Amino acid sequence: MSEAALEPLVIGPYRAALPVIQGGMGVGISLSSLAAAVANEGGVGVIATVGIGQQEPDGRSNFVEANKRALAREIRKARNITSGIIGANVMMALSDHAEHIETCIREEVDIVFLGAGLPIRLSPRIPLNDLNHIHTKVVPIVSSARAVDTIFKFWWKHYSYVPPAVVIEGPLAGGHLGFSREQISTSGYELERLVPDVLTAIAPWEERSGHHVAVVAGGGVYDGVDIDRLFRIGAEGVQMGTRFVTTFECDASEDFKRAYVECSRDDLVIIDSPVGLPGRAIRNAFVNAVSRSQRRPFHCPYKCLKPCDNKTAPYCIADALVNARDGDVANGIVFAGANAYRSNAITSVAEVCGQLRRDYAEAAGRGTLPRSRS
């Protein structure tokens, strides 16, 4: 039996030999080190922009400029150590998301992934009417086929732009989720349901624009068996964040990584974030305290997330995430995907990617793997 090899993921002019987009993990979890390592393995390495300027000297007093400066520096650092595909993840819920997108375009990031809110009306400072011609490709992250149709209709009408790819993220992802608590705990929102719906939604837009739209599936994707399963239903790439946390190259602290290695399945819980969204995190002392509605007073020198009411929020999500990233896990929140409990060691990005290829080859070799789309 011949060994099945992963086919490249094509997003516009970019061809990823490893059809894996490393998920953008904010507040310093995925910066230039992790992104470049994944890009060097043939995948799409992604720098998360949220909270990227927190460690700048003026990160709290001048956070907009600090974020822009730190983001530009991380993009350049990644470019210095890889010639692969570098992307950036921008949360639309950020109060300064337009500045993040502008910086990515100016620094010629290959792909910008827009999530955490529908990216409908973007800043007039962004060269939207030139989206078909600039270096940076803009790709939405969505949680439903309905969102795909809404975004594509608006972008086509106002910018004559149909993105070269879309990421559909299911409810097993880590961090803030685009689903209600009820949807997370009930059937009907699995990637096996979402991917075919998105394929149906993009078909008329492919015909209208005359170009292919790659569908990338994320949320709970952990190994090559998952990749095989999703490719069988039409996905052409996967987005994986959790699997790359426990790597030497991940930009988080060692204590943050150890929280993944040491957690059990029962430790993964859904929390209520101050920004009004549920999120998946690893249970610890801080999570237990806020789950009991214990308020953690804080001073907010800026409003980093638009949905957050800093006057009534029980705690600062940014501070909690920064604490965990820096190693103060007991006083922070460790966001993680539903399969984080499967992590058992800290290893290299190269080993993770090699294992993905081997697992996929074994899974795909057990049967015929028809590519639903090309």
N, C-alpha and C positions, 0 to 999 in steps of 0.2 A: 504494500500500500504506500503510495507516494505521500510525502509530508506536505501538509497544507500550509502555505505561507500567507502571512497577513498582506493584504493588498493596501497600497498607499491611500491616504486620505487626501483628496484634492479640494482645496478651498480657493477658488479663483486661480490666481497664478501660482499659488503655493502648493507644494506636493510633499506631504509628510510620509516618509517611508514607513514609520510606525504610526498607525492611525489612532493615536492617542493624544488628546488634548489634556494637559495637566491642569486640573481645576485651579482657579484663582482663589487662594486662601488668604484672607485679609489680615490687616494689622501685623504685617511682618512675617507671616508664615511662608508665603511663596514670593521671594524676591529674586534677585539676579542669580544667586547661587543655584537654587532649585530649577528655575526656568532654563538657565543655560545648560544644566546637566541633562534635562529632558530633551532639549533641542539637539544636543550632541548625540543623543540616542536615536534621532530621527523623528521624535514627536514634536508637538507644539508646546513650548515652554511658556508659561503665563505668569506675569508679575501682577499681583493684586495691588490695586492703587489705594484701597481704603486704609486710612490710618498710616500711610506710608511715611508721612513726615513727623510722626510722633516722637522720634528720637532726635529730631533736629533741635538745636539750641533754642529756637523760637517756635517749636512745634505746638505749643499751647497758646502763645500770645499772638502768633501770626500764621495760623495753621494753613491758610490758603496758599500763601507763598512758600511755606515750608513743604507742603505736599508737592507743589509743582517742582521745587528744587530737588527733593528727594527722588521723585519719580523719574525725572530726567537723568539723574545720576545712576539709578538702578538700571534703566534701559541701556545707558552707555556702558555700564559695567558688564551687562549681559552680552552686548555686542562685541566686547573685547575678548570674550572667552568662548564664543560660539559663532559659527556662520549659519546656524540652523534657524528655524522659524521661531520668532519671539512674538508673543501676544501680550495683551494686558486686559485685565478684568476690571471694569468700572461699574460700580453700583449706582443706578439711577436715583436711589434714595439719598445719595450724598448731596449735601447742600452746595458743594463745589464740583459736582460731576462734570460740568461743562469745561472747567479748567483742566480736569484730568484728561478728558477727551482731546482737548486742544493740544495738550502737552504730548500725548501719544502720537497725534498726527504730525506735529512739528518734529518729533524725534524719529518719525518714520517707523513706528512699531508696525509689524506686518499685519496683525489682526487685532482689533479691539472688540472684546466681548462685552455686551451691555446687558446687565441683569438687574435683579432686585428692583423691579418696577418696569412698567411698559415704556420703552424708549420711543415715544411718539414725537412730541415737540422738543427738538434739540435746540441748543443755543444758536442764535443767528450768527454768532462769531465762528461757528464751525462751518467749513466749506461744503455744505450739504449738497449744493447743486453740482459739485464736482466729485461726488463720492465714487462715481464710475471711473474716475481718471486719476485719483490720488493713490499714493503708494499703499496707504493703510486701508484694509478692508474692514467694514463694520458688520458685526454678526450679533444678532440678538440671542439671549438666553431666555427661554420661555417655559411655562409649565402646562400649556394646553394648546391644542390646535386653534382654538378661538383666538388666543393671543397672537398666534402666527398670522392669521387672516387680518386682524386689526392692524398690526404693524406693517405688514406688506402692503395693504391698501393705502395706508397713509404715506408710506415712503414712496410708493409708486406715483401717487397723485402729486405729491409736493416736491419730490427729489428725483423722480424717474429712476429710482434705485430699487433693485431686488437683490438682497444679500446673497453671496455665494454659498452660504451655509446657515443653518439654524441649529442651536443646541436645545434639546428638549430635556429638562431636568426633572426627574421624578422625586417622590416624597421620601426616598431613602438616603437623600444627600445629607451632608453635614451643614451646620450653620443655619442661617435664616432660610426658611422654606416658603415657597409660593403656594402653599396649601393650608387649609384650615386644619385644626386638630382633628375634626371629624373625618376629613378626607385622608389624613395621614393614617388613621386607624381603620379605614374601611377599604374594601376592594373596589376596583374600578379605576384606580389611578396608577396602576403598575405601568412600567415602561412598555410591557407587552401590549397594553391598550393604547398608550400615548403615541408610540412611534408610528403605528399604522395610520392613526388619525392625522398626524402631522404630514405623513407622506401624501395623504389625500388632499390636505389643505394646500400644500405647495405645488401640486401638479399644474393647476392653471397658471400659476405665476412663472413656472419654468417655461411654459408655452408662450406666455405673453412676453417675457424678457428675452427668450431665446438662449438662456444659459441654464446650466445645471445648478441645483441647490442641494448641497450635501446635508444629510441629516445626521447629527451627532447626538448620541444618547448618554445621559449622565445621571448619577444618583444611585449609589449602592453598587456601582460597577467596581469589582475588586480583582478579578483574575481573568485568565484567558478563556475559561469556560463561559464567563459572563459575556465576553466579547463575541464568542461564537454564537451564543444564544441571541444576542441583539443583531448581529449581522444576518442571521437567518430570517429576521423579520423586516429587513430593509435598511437598518442603520449602516452607515459607511465609516463611522468613527465613534469613539467613546470619549467621555470626559471622566477623568479620575483624579480625585484630590486626596482622599484618605490614604490610599495605597502609597503615596509619595511622602507622607508626613514622616514615617519611620525610616528615613534615609539620612545618610551622613550629610548630604547636600542640602537638605531642607533647612530653611533659614530660622526655624524656631529653636528654642533652647532645648537642651537635652532632657530637662525635666518635663517639658511639654511632650516630647516624643515618648518618654517613658510612661506617661499617662495612657497613651495608646497601647503600648506593649502590655501594661499591667491591668488594663480594664477587662471586665467580663461583659458578656452580652447584656446582662441585667443592669449594668452600669450606664448603658446608653439610654438617655431619657429625653423627653420633649419638654422644653421649658418655654415660658412666656417671656419674650424679649420686651424691653421698654419701648421698642419701636413699633409694637403692635403686631408682630409676627411670631409664630411658633418657631423654635429652633431646636436642633438636635445637638446634645452635648453629653460629656461624660460626667456622671454624678460625682460630686465632691462636697466638701464642707460649704463652699460658697453657694453652690446650686441648691443644696438642702436648705440653706438659710433663706434664700430668696424665694424658694418654693413654699416656705412657710410664711411668706409675705413680710419677712423682716426687711425693713427699709435700710438701705445703706446711703446715708446722706452724702452728697457730693457737690462740688462747685463746678459749674460748666462755663468755661471761658469762651466757648464757641458752641454753635449748634451744628454739629457735624452731619447729623442725619435729619432730614426734613420731617419724617413722621414722629420724631422724638419730642415729647413735651418735657423739657428739662426741669420744669417747675414741679411736676407731679411724678416724674419717673422714680421708681423705687430704688434704682441704682443706675450707675453709668455703664452701659454696655461696652463703650470704648475702653474705659479704665479696666474693666474686668477682663477683657480680651488681651490687653497689653500686659497685665499682671501675669496671666497664664503664659503668654508668649515668652516673657522674660524669665520664667521659671518659678514664679510665686503662684503655683497652681492652686494651692489651698484658698487663696484669695482672688481667684479668677475663674473664668469660664473657658473650658476647652471644648470648642466645637469639634464634632466628629461625625462621619457618616455611619450608617447602620452596620457596616461591616468592620468597624475599627477594632472590635474585639478579636478579629482574626489575626491582627498583627502580633508577632511573637518575637521579633528581633529588629534591631536597627541595622540596616544594610545599605548598599549603594544603589543609586539610580540605575546603574548599568545592570546590576543583578536583578532588580525588579523588572526591568524591560526585557532582559533575557528570559526570565521566568514567564512573563506574559506571552512571549513568542512560543516558548515550549508548551505551555498549557494550551494555548490556542491550537497549535499544530496537532496535539493529541486529541483535543475535543473535536476539531473539524475533521480529523482523519477517521473518526468513527462513523462518519456518514458523508453523504454528498452535501456540500455547502453551496447552494445556489445563491449568487448575488442577485438580490431582487432588483437592483438598480445599477446603472453604470453611467 
